[in-house]
Amino acid sequence: MDAALKELDKLQQLTSSESAAKAKSPSIHDSLNSLLKSLNDAKNQVEASIILSESSSAELSQDSREALQNTLTVLPKLVEGRKKDLDNRQKEIYNVLSKIGKVLDKRFTNPLPEYDPLFTSPEARAALEKTIALHYLRTGQFDIAEAVTSESDINIPPGLNAQFVDLFRILTAIKSHDIGPALDWAQKNRSFLEARSSPLEFLLHRSQYIRLLLASHPPEPLLALNYARANFGPFHQQYFHEITRLMTCPAYLPLARLQASPYADLASPSLHFDLEHVFAKEYCARLGMSRQAPLRVVGDVGGGGALARIEKGRRVMRERRSEWSHTDELPIEVPVPAENRYHSIFACPVSKEQTTEHNPPMMMTCGHVIAKDSLNKLSKAGGRVKCPYCPQESSQDAAIRIHF
């Protein structure tokens, strides 16, 4: 789906005012607004001339007639010019739309399967509309989110809307190299971040320290060192090695020498770019939401081959008329990207059952892994367990839970 998403990004850039300014050509929205303003100005001028003529009971002066005639002469040229701008922009947009269609046809060679309508009940439709509105909020498209909510019966709490506005305000500040708002949020939510073992606050301080360190020419590291003394204290125990590197890297200044030193990674721009992703992840976690927008996950998983694989599995099952233990399961593995795996997918080699939160995978001292229920069943008197796959015996209490 990367190719299709790339073309969609191009389409969004073409229709935005910012890209139009960079391209030195007005967007469709700006062109139409400019044309509407010119028409309104011409209308007001004509109406003013008529009112003046009627009130004075006399013909317009020569200058007024010439000004009015000039306006009516220029107006068709103006309309034609705006029409040309619109045609040029639309030609670019249609070109991108054509490429999107070709990419989708190439990606989905087989027609999509037909299913019964899924969103028929009012509750289902409301859930779908709410998911769409939340997607636009999470991606910063607040105008579209407001249009969706106003045209549907869903209700998004005003507080949630304000929180996403605040999120993108902070992300915009981070992009502008201003970490102040992000630091304020991190300090207010320090207990939450510490419970998650999140490195966010330290990463923000590290970014600011590096910026201060590299801001002066010739190098004057005193300001950065004072900042480190004032802010790195609470993180000394957890990030001792990293702080040691940060405090010793000024010995390799200026920047050209630092980039060729063992501390070259501290001069990498990616050290600052990753802050946006980390902050958005923690902010959404604070709201009780996943780090990825659900609609984006659905698109990635479905467009990544899952939908075609599920349909193929169902077709094979229908043709062979075979039975399966569970009607909602398939006897095949559906490939899912690692970033979209949210729970354990380990199947116990003893019981052949997939592990759950109540029956998690447990690793014995020999390194073999079985489900907790199987571990309990294999346990003998005194809590000794004989591994079913090797001769080693271990204590049941020595087994540790693992996460895949």
Protein Blocks (a to p, Z undefined) as FASTA:
>chain_A
ZZmmmmmmmmmmmmpmklmmmnopacfklmmmmmmmmmmmmmmmmmmmmmmmmmnopacd
fklmmmmmmmmmmmmmmmmmmmmmmmmmmmmmmmmmmmmmmmmmmmmmbacdddddfblb
fklmmmmmmmmmmmmmmnopamlmmmmmmmmcbdcdfklmmmmmmmmmmmmmmmnopakl
mmmmmmmmmmmmmmnopaklmmmmmmmmmmmmmmpccddfklmmmmmmmmmmmmmmmmmm
mmmmmmmmmmmpcfklmmmmmklmmmpmklmmmmmmmmmmmmmmmnopafbdfklmmmmm
mmnommmmmmmmmmmmmmnopacfblkbccbdcdddfklccbdfbdcfklopacdfklcc
dddfkopacdfklmmmmpcehhiacdfkbcbdcdfklpccddZZ
